[in-house]
Amino acid sequence: MTSHSSTATLTGIPTYLLVPGPESPLPDPPAETLAQDLPFDELTWENFERLCLRVVEAEATVEQCLEYGVRGQDQQGIDLLSRHRTDGIVSVYQCKRVQEFGPSDIAAAVTKFLSQSWCGTAANFVLCTSHALRTTACADEINNQEKRLQEYKTGFEVWNRTRLSIKLKSLPEIVFDFFGPSWLAKFCGSERSGGFSTRLTPSKVEQYRKRLEAFYRHSFEQNDPGIPSLASSMSPRTNLSKRFVLPDLTNRETVLTSSQRRKPDAFDLTIDDENAVPRPFSLLSETETSESREIRFPVDDWISGTDRALIVGAAGSGKTTLLRYMILDLLSEEPTLPAIAERLGRHLPVWIPFAYWTHTLQRQPQASLVDVLRSWFHSWGEDQLFLLVEEAIVDERLLLIVDGLDEWVDEPTGSLAFAQLERFLDMRKLPALAAARPYALNWLKLSGEWRVARVAGLSGRQRAAVCEIWFSLMTSPGEHLDGPKAVQHEIESLISDLDRSSDLDELSRVPLFLLLLITLRLQGAALPGGRFDAYASIIQHMLRDHPQRKRTAAAIIPTDQLSEREIQTVLARLAFEIQTGQTGGTISEDDFLKLLLEVLMSHEGAGLGLPNADARKVAKGFINIEEGSLGLLVPQGLRTFGFLHRSFQERLAAVYCSNLPIDDQTQIVTKYCGDPQWRETLLHLCSLTPRADELSRLLAAFPDSSVSAYAREGFEEFRIEVAFSDFNLPLQQVKEIATLAFEVIEHSNHLERRRRILHLCLNGLQARRTRELVQPKLDQWCVARGLWRANWLSQLERWPADELTRVTALRALNDEDDYVVRGAANTLSTIFRSDSGMIDDLAQRAQQAFSVSQRAACIEALVRAVPSHPALHSISVAARETDVPLLQLLGLHAISMTGTISQEDAVMALDLASDGAGGPLPYLRLLLHQQHRGSLTPSPSRRLCDSSICLCWRCSRRSLKTSRT
């Protein structure tokens, strides 16, 4: 040991001890061996099965699952059929986590596998168990069963505790989700656990799911009791999952239909030259045509096919309730929507109303989505619950469910909120579900990630199921001696009454209106005549006939309660304030109280003129009544109110407007007619206007000029709906509007708009004066479905060039039958060849028509009749550049009329014809015909096009379906 003198402090501590010393070798680290086995036996059997499923999914695609055993038994298990992603080998996995597992259990598992139909399909059988199976007896039995399965040419593997642990070494995410961060560090190493610092632990995920499910279930049942008369705090709450009937979703798709009848080729050009290739009209083969239909999909199937789903529906269609049902189902222990659970079940769902989001942005433009969620949970007094949601956001397993994308404060704020939503989802690659009314599609800038479907009307079976649920719930056990038979009689009686009225039948296909009709029937009230009458009847019932209100009101304010008219006046003013203030459909208790006092103390209009003290007493009692028994208002958070359904708000806002002077009403119409959120309110206002001249003034307040074409079409549809509803509009004005509607149905090239207006016109069958206008048109339109129409259109070319011919051909030009469209276009171009206005109209349709068939027909007509039209070249080039094979072929045909065709065009023609996707080939035959007549410049490309066309002609002895977008 070396001795040396050193400097020391006063206490004798050498100073060299007080500063870092020179570097010296570090001692060897202690041996720390990672755990090699995981505690599978500490998992519940459900979680062990979940773990096995996750491990299988890591390397294969699970195609089928079979569960055996009953929940609660000790013996549980599942079988999984999967296909390996790399080599496609099919394997069956049997997963069992039981207390004891020995040689006999191994043999029994193999016997069970051999008894199933999967035995002949699977190349491998894998037995998964939490046991070690290390005894000699187990090893021998595994060897015996392996030899047994070899006779069936099936491999045998055993994933025991050790084998499963080895597989999980490379799957740290699964280890974290089932065993937590401590076991992840102990089993996979601290360096592997660092990437999961932001991921929710298994206990946090369980806490998140349970607490949010309880919160949403309570708030949803409070805001959406189903039958409005159950909205009282004294009424029993009914679990949403037990009273909701899943609707279908629908969208319009192009489907193929086949028939054996001979049908002329719609785009088979007439070639008079004797050297032209003959037309194959003598062939009698199956013809495929395409048509657009509404296709219904089960909710589970459609939602599971996308990560971002937008559900669209009209007022009362059940879109919001559907979102509520899905989030509660995803948070439940056993979801009833298996396909959605498979795709989204491991995400952490959170709900946010879009109206609240935009309202927050209006007050705080810099607020983020996290800020909005924090504020929304705070409004419900659930700040601690938001902390869990905040962790889930960082975890990036969030499923965002946004209700009411149409309920914005104003359009700029709504656009900002939706842009925030898109950015939030894109940055984190998150799924989303949303709902909106149809008009929201006109301003939402949806990315390609979104799929849109509409809520379908209730089918007969679904309608009967809704009736059965509510009649059973609302009938006390001792009320009917016959029990279920009496309930079934009530259901059949209601449905019979609904079926007798076409208006009520259609109305009852909308869930909200069906519930209103059930409510009225349960109360012994007469059924209304239409949807506007339904609103009036149910509001009257809630204000006057609701027995719960009478008892509760008497207990709260026995002497100072308001009358039915006075309560409706206050509610109408409140609805108008919410509608005009765009406060997200809610109002705070302070603002509500302030508004009440203003109405109660006012000496103008419908005010009661009460002294201040009396007004405050009545106002406080009114709030208590509304919160407790009337059911039209429900809490939307702490000290915040909103209407039970937005439709009631719109109706009552119209009631307020209808009591204003007519000049004030027209000003309201002028101010809000362009706002789609006011459309229903203005329709209700029209239904409440008794004088014909006043209703005429309200419609006159809609501007006809200085608005966009889109707005003008919206105003036209509004007038059409008013005209064909049973409102008190002057008959002459009804006829003028009907003429406009029929013109659109017959001549517009916008098929979807024609459908909407036709639906509105069919409402006119309910009233005598409009029925006389609609029925003759229906006779014309129904006869027009004959199969012979394509033939008689060719005879129109012999008609004189008068107005009757023009109207008839234009009507046919908008037909859904491609063959009729083609004949109409040729007729117009032939008869009105010298009419520059008609030819320019055909050119415009060739460029802008929504229907591909109409565009194609107009291009052909121009080439045939006026090939020198100045716009034809640009039209043909644009058609060639589209992605639609039929238009591409027509573009090539039109380009060939200029006398030149490039080699690139010839190759393109060959490609289109070779794959059979180009639709009708007569245009290629016409190119050949033009070449034979010497109209094309001889060149190698022309010869190539000639050869390709001949090849196409030899291959075209079959009918080809017309391509559509």
HELIX and SHEET records of a PDB file:
HELIX    1   1 THR A   15  LEU A   18  5                                   4    
HELIX    2   2 PHE A   40  GLU A   42  5                                   3    
HELIX    3   3 TRP A   45  GLU A   59  1                                  15    
HELIX    4   4 PRO A  103  LEU A  114  1                                  12    
HELIX    5   5 SER A  117  GLY A  120  5                                   4    
HELIX    6   6 THR A  136  GLN A  150  1                                  15    
HELIX    7   7 ARG A  161  LEU A  168  1                                   8    
HELIX    8   8 PRO A  172  CYS A  188  1                                  17    
HELIX    9   9 SER A  190  SER A  193  1                                   4    
HELIX   10  10 GLY A  194  PHE A  196  5                                   3    
HELIX   11  11 PRO A  202  ASN A  223  1                                  22    
HELIX   12  12 PRO A  228  LEU A  230  5                                   3    
HELIX   13  13 LEU A  240  ARG A  243  1                                   4    
HELIX   14  14 VAL A  299  ILE A  303  1                                   5    
HELIX   15  15 LYS A  319  LEU A  331  1                                  13    
HELIX   16  16 PRO A  338  LEU A  344  1                                   7    
HELIX   17  17 PHE A  354  ARG A  363  1                                  10    
HELIX   18  18 LEU A  369  SER A  379  1                                  11    
HELIX   19  19 ASP A  383  ASP A  395  1                                  13    
HELIX   20  20 GLU A  411  ARG A  428  1                                  18    
HELIX   21  21 PRO A  438  ASN A  442  5                                   5    
HELIX   22  22 GLY A  460  LEU A  473  1                                  14    
HELIX   23  23 PRO A  484  ARG A  500  1                                  17    
HELIX   24  24 SER A  502  LEU A  507  1                                   6    
HELIX   25  25 PRO A  511  LEU A  522  1                                  12    
HELIX   26  26 ARG A  531  GLN A  540  1                                  10    
HELIX   27  27 HIS A  541  ASP A  545  3                                   5    
HELIX   28  28 PRO A  547  ILE A  556  1                                  10    
HELIX   29  29 GLU A  564  GLY A  581  1                                  18    
HELIX   30  30 GLU A  589  MET A  601  1                                  13    
HELIX   31  31 ASN A  612  ILE A  625  1                                  14    
HELIX   32  32 GLU A  626  LEU A  630  3                                   5    
HELIX   33  33 ARG A  646  SER A  658  1                                  13    
HELIX   34  34 ILE A  662  TYR A  672  1                                  11    
HELIX   35  35 PRO A  676  TRP A  678  5                                   3    
HELIX   36  36 ARG A  679  SER A  687  1                                   9    
HELIX   37  37 ALA A  692  ALA A  700  1                                   9    
HELIX   38  38 ALA A  709  ALA A  723  1                                  15    
HELIX   39  39 LEU A  731  HIS A  747  1                                  17    
HELIX   40  40 LEU A  751  LEU A  762  1                                  12    
HELIX   41  41 ASN A  763  GLN A  766  5                                   4    
HELIX   42  42 ARG A  768  VAL A  783  1                                  16    
HELIX   43  43 ARG A  789  SER A  794  1                                   6    
HELIX   44  44 GLN A  795  ARG A  798  5                                   4    
HELIX   45  45 GLU A  803  LEU A  813  1                                  11    
HELIX   46  46 ASP A  818  ILE A  831  1                                  14    
HELIX   47  47 SER A  836  GLN A  848  1                                  13    
HELIX   48  48 VAL A  852  ALA A  865  1                                  14    
HELIX   49  49 LEU A  872  ARG A  880  1                                   9    
HELIX   50  50 PRO A  885  SER A  896  1                                  12    
HELIX   51  51 GLN A  903  SER A  914  1                                  12    
HELIX   52  52 PRO A  922  HIS A  932  1                                  11    
HELIX   53  53 PRO A  940  CYS A  955  1                                  16    
SHEET    1   A 5 ALA A  60  TYR A  68  0                                        
SHEET    2   A 5 GLY A  77  HIS A  84 -1                                        
SHEET    3   A 5 VAL A  90  LYS A  96 -1                                        
SHEET    4   A 5 ASN A 124  THR A 129  1                                        
SHEET    5   A 5 GLY A 155  TRP A 159  1                                        
SHEET    1   B 7 THR A 287  PRO A 298  0                                        
SHEET    2   B 7 ASP A 248  SER A 259 -1                                        
SHEET    3   B 7 TRP A 450  VAL A 455 -1                                        
SHEET    4   B 7 ARG A 308  VAL A 312  1                                        
SHEET    5   B 7 ALA A 432  ALA A 436  1                                        
SHEET    6   B 7 LEU A 398  ASP A 403  1                                        
SHEET    7   B 7 LEU A 348  PRO A 353  1                                        
SHEET    1   C 3 THR A 586  SER A 588  0                                        
SHEET    2   C 3 THR A 640  PHE A 643 -1                                        
SHEET    3   C 3 LEU A 633  GLY A 637 -1                                        
END                                                                             
